[in-house]
Amino acid sequence: MPHTNGQTMKQNLYSVYGEEKGSRILKAINDLVERYNEEPQPKAWVDEKDIMLITYGDSIRKDGERPLHTLKGFLNKYVGETINSVHILPFYPYTSDDGFSVQDYLEVNPELGGWEEIHALADDYDLMFDAVINHISRKSEWFRKYLSGDPAYQDYFVESDPSLDHSSIVRPRALPLLTEVEHTEGTKHVWTTFSEDQIDLNYESETLFLEVLEILAQYVRHGARYLRLDAIGFLWKRLNTTSIHLDETHRIVQVMREVLEEIFPGTIIITETNVPHKDNISYFGDGTNEAHMVYQFPLPPLTLNAFLSGNAKHLSAWADSLEATSDHTSFFNFLASHDGVGLRPVEGILEEEEVQKMADRAKQNGGYVSYKNNGDGTKSPYELNINYFSALKNEEEQDTKNVDRFLAAQTILLSVKGVPGIYIHSLLGSENDHKGVEATGRNRSINREKLDIDRLEKDLNMEGSLRAGIFDESMKRVAKRKEEKAFHPNAEQDVLFLDERLFAIIRTNREAEEKLAAIINVSDEPVRVSAENLKQEMGEGGLTDVLSGTGYASDLETLSLDPYQSLWLKEG
């Protein structure tokens, strides 16, 4: 196999594992590729029609029915082809963290369904699977065999002496780094970045690394177009370093990409690294050799800040600073997710007092704030745990205004460069689920509600309901977005600085010779601005708002936007 015998893979393996070990791994990789050699059909790169829905396998339930089957029925009936991709959050057997403490990577949680339901979804939608490969459940077979002394598993986990200095290690949680376990040889301490039930895997083990590569190949064979590498930044551990974003981690991701491109060309790797922007985009590698997409983590807090302050200056300045991506890399954009709104990505963008204001507003609106250890005995806000609609909501205002504000935020998500991911509770107009928090004791459960299909359908079919208002208008905007080539994930993006209350960008698809101006009022005030700068960018002809159908004459002198109004302007 010429691709996998290439110098790049050899260089990466030798750099991480040394020549002897690296040579063995390279040979085993070639054997793996040979086993999966099925004359693969390359998949096309993404375009403006690619929209991702993010959901748990059981976010929608029906008594007596497998949730994955219920999900497919709901999508087929209400979403159809308007949204073409679905990220099913971890659907494997698990013991904690709503799926992110996996017991068996290659089984479907029987409470959700089986592989037949996954395959049925893959027949209608492009799927994203989670590769939760930084850690595994302490009740997994791998860890049980480690504890029992099985020699095949003794190097699968990272042991460390608690008397050593671990202070340089970056921590995403205010929890101990090492967990004491009883091994057949006596007490040992293993590395647990996230919790005592999530035991970190040891990628220094060639057997472990090869087993993970096999799992990734299995996922794509089961129908995954996208693979989300969860918490991938923490993959490689080394004392006296931060143990995040190490060179070894980047090289291992590059090997994963090369192996998958050989077996299943067109598979898209997305890295999930909730960290400052510079570190996040480092996973693009050179634009051809590492992640195809990275999560755009600054977007949720910056959009939230814009609407809470009525000022888009930070959001606009950040968008203006974004580097161009390569032709086959892009951003994965989102506002809400199964996790909360991460705050680390706005370090260096927002002042501490601005972050604190968002934290205070989240608490005021019924949410929670999670904290991280700073290594010096202090803690700082790490994540806002709140439903995104609830985070933006003003209890003193009518639902119509709150819906307008929320839809304006969603329109920013649909407008910016990259592929948009819409969380199911945003699409369905959900609010804070305090009962879920009470039931689990976990802050993140506030945005992980399980919806009864009968009640959900009743709400969606009820004229004037909050759910119907958000769902219907969201679907209309998604459908209109898909028709605009200017929203191709790789189309150029230029920020227009018209007024601090407006977020305004020009999207340009040079290949298709199409251009569109997206302008969103993030304030509760009507805004009037000169149209001069807009006309310089868009030309002297008339403009039409794609969203409303309103036409604007060529002699337009001023542009007016109502509070929270969105415009998608194009020639014609």
Steps between C-alpha positions, in 0.01 A plus 500: 500500500704799380308761700551341840862416427561867422762705674247714690346213693837340563639830623205552736518146641878511543478840669241379751606138554859470384621303198460145632154543651392733218595239238285238671205738516544595133493134398189440709332807346568365152342170605197691630466695175523175303215349703275800430594532133152499345541728195359795693286766333642845585255738667475860382614794713232697683307788348225748594243219516676329791322578827550288813241421766657410837301260718517218749363168381218536753433875495158404362320203654187295450378236743571147380719612209876502450608866524721484190198379305292782649769750402500383141121519482503855637774612261332346198165662588606848614851564367510300179787601273521858627768388745721235344738405783453372854751484783379224732679562828663190655258212449720229652451325837628737769519553874498878548516848340202429273696274271854641520620221727483216249493134606519345154592702192356252252155439647185711486337566837207252495283762672527705178485224239759312298725536200199441274349831620830679444525356149140605429583858601815487284281409201327841526757726664874560513593398854760622745619250762687589816844348540536531879857377486678703768345290776279200569265391780656342808242222454617425148646159420834664422530653848367194682764288328765756594398481866500120493859496376435376144838564335339605170348810665770616741618783275150619396481760778724774639637431846668777700648552844292756696818624672627635168434859391189517282445874538584581137215283367209698353174402670152536351335399827529593866563132584807291588722407203587156639256238626599228744404149386549151641708293259581133547855616577380752758393865507576700187418851379372551148458816297139630485481836322121532527369279782576188701267307267683615186839328494745654255642274230874462447599565140858398571358147470523391138231236559260761637570741214438231238180392674373858489580524127296184448209654691509813283495286186203308638312824564537610139398157378187532718403820320692791652586775253637715782710395801505733799821452696382581851740680738780410261736770628572298815599182313872488583626536856844603620607635837650850518286609203143625470405159353268675256561559126834320516682429174430128544125571508510692173706229331262226616202691358692533173552123492130443569408726209744331262375152589135595455563680171663186368208279601201736475588812293290802591457411867499827695691526829378767743708579807325610817735722702328751727802730526614846383473556125871479416529156659173389346596578140838332545310176429467604135869408473627633169148508356532161333628254757303517827139588592262591219295709742540648846222605733461878499489534878521882527176542304251399777635730776570790261150480351352482850707802605384695194130453575528548875690826450321609182843552349672285236845662518679199650324253271577714194865554592549129562330405170720755323813337647424148377758357265398353167469122505630270228269374225430180692488623859229703667348595832223305670276772642250466782336708771348236726609146572457216747770674706474855623639822358878471538678813620867415446478576127439871573812539712679801357186611313263594782600670823456305824216729604318434171532125557376547856197692372408203280544266797280722718234518227504121462432459873230769485331311216495172689830354384819390671870575470770232502851590617852381425812491717763755397791317664563783750218416739246719323207408277344678204183451291554224247154437360150641515247220546178633357268446207597753229145637459480543878840672503374762254155533653373809677224394739348850493441487125234328291577167338494658154796724581691216665438285192618781270821535703563126495435470125737789436771308687420188299528704180855599595574127533359438151689795350861465610767307314490126564248218544220577749403256772160553660433339838165326513378703797573821309312375196206400720489810720571324829576684823690414821432148629534539876333165563781337306759665723314389811485143369869470407670749730697628197487859376526399134170314519328839478529481120460124451125458544330184370188594305186288472414474130123536552536817709763636259279448196209665678715807570636514145150481356359764736476835325671773699697266727858586585628173351308544176615859460867415539490172307303627200706816451829316560414245233405776256835675551692175466320424173578847364863476606545180302406680178779758531841403364645797688452289815738229379722414800807619309346818357688811605387701801559872550368700793316828440530747787175691457388552861601327823141381542522310172689184412558528126701280266541460126519139379652455154513183292738600220464172312122538481527880465249550781510747788272554799494747789379362834403778743356426846390754757613367841329782693146581613522834317411587141818577309542728198834509320636643179483253213817636343739232627250227417461625142877519458519129585184381325492725194271783394205283395187421697507249785253239621472357851497122462325458835201728445495556124517877554668693221731799543541750216838582350477857633479374862667754729427362846433150626259450791478191721241438770613357835644150444424512127713291263569573133657281232551743213600402149490665158171499318 
